[in-house]
Amino acid sequence: MAGKPVDRGVLAAVLTPIGEDLAPDLTPWIDHCRWLLDQGCDGLAVLSTTSEATSFSVAERRTMLETLAESGIPGAALIPGTVC
């Protein structure tokens, strides 16, 4: 999957857990993303379920995507929501 964008297969819509401060809770989110890929999902739709991205600031969304990349989840497996 490294390098080739997902264009077919199972794409999981990934909900984002949030903490009591209403900020994204990144550790369980990353763990869940890894679990979904380990279970056979071909790609992950992050920040898109029910317009989730609009609930977070641009800085939070950027941090979330950077954290996914730093955790070793291949960018080719991601379909991030892009909303304004």
N, C-alpha and C positions, 0 to 999 in steps of 0.2 A: 504494500500500500504506500510505501514511501515514495513521494514524488508525483504519483499519478492521482489526480483529483477523483473523488468518488462521483461516479455518474450512474451507478446502479447498485442494487443490493438493498440491504436493510439499513435504513437511516433512522436513528433513534432521536426523538425530540427530548432534549435533556433539560429538566427543570433545574433551576438554581436554588440551592438552599440559602436561606438568609439567617443571620444571627438576630439576637434581640435588638441590636442597634440598627436593624434593617439593611445592613451592608451584606454583600455576598459572603457566604461562608465557604472559602475556597478549598479547604482541605477535604471535606466530604464531597464537594463537587468534583474535584480532580479524581478522588477515589472512585466515584460513581462512573465518571467518564471512562476510566481505565477498565472498570468492571464490564461496562457495556461492550467495549471493544474486545475484551477477553471472552465474552459470551458469544461473539460472532457477528456483532454489528459491523457493517462496512464503513459507516460514517456517523457523525454526531451533528445534529442541528442544535447549536448552542445559541443562547440569547435570542431565540425566535419563538418559543412556545408562548402562545397567547400574548404576543407583543411584549415579551419580557424585557427586551432591551430598553424600552422606554421607561422602565422602572429604575434604571441605574444611570448614573452620570456618565459622561464620555470617559472621564478618568477611570471610573470603576470598570467600565467595559474594556478599556484598553488594558488595565491591570489583569482582568480576567483572562483575556486572550493571550497576553504575554505569559501569564502563569501556566496556561495550558501548554504553550510552546516550550517553556522551560522545564515542564514536567516530563517531556519526552513524547507527548501525544503528537503524532504527525499532523502538520498543517493540512496535508492533502485529505485527511479524514474529517476535516471540519467544514461545516457549512454555517458560518456565523450569521446571525440576524443583523441586518444593517437598516436601521430605522432612524429617523430624525424626530 
